[in-house]
Amino acid sequence: MKRRLHRAARRAAANPILRQSFQSLKPKPNLWGIVGTLLLFILPEILAFWRGSEIAAWAHAHYLQEPDGILRLNYRLLEMIFAEGGSWVNLGIGIALLGWIVYEWRREGS
């Protein structure tokens, strides 16, 4: 099993299409990359830690009152996302990604 995993990792690392896909997913080391990381990774988690229970209660109240099934599902998903509060894992990923962007930006500037 371990051998198989190593072989798959080597094939993935050597695949130029996969490497290009990875590079296209990486945020650009500029102001927009930093702003995007802050808005998409870090800010939602901070809001979830700060006001997660209130957001979940609001979504639950709207879920009970919404007549349309599709919109009701949206409120249910919002309630499920914020019911537990924030995620330390997602916040850590956001901070690591932000650090990576700043590191790349400084490296390009040197």
C-alpha positions, 0 to 999 in steps of 0.5 A: 500500500505504501509503495503504491502511494509513493508511485502515485505521488511520483506520477502526479509530480511528474504530470505536467498537466497536474502541475499546471493545474496546481499553479493555476489554483495558487493565488497570485502574489500581489495585493489581489491575492492577499485580499482574496485570501483574507475575504474568502478564507480568513474573514468567514472563519473570524465571523463564524467564531464571533457570530456563528450562533447568531447567524445559525439562529437567523438562518434557522428562523428563515428556514422555518418560514421560507415557502420555496424548497430551494431557498429553504435548502440555502438557509439550512446549509447556512445554518449547518455551516455556522452551527458549530462556529468557526473552524481552526483548520480552515483558519489555519489554512487561510493563514498558511496561504496568506503566509505563502503569498507574502513569502512569494511576493517578497521572493519575487521582489528581491 
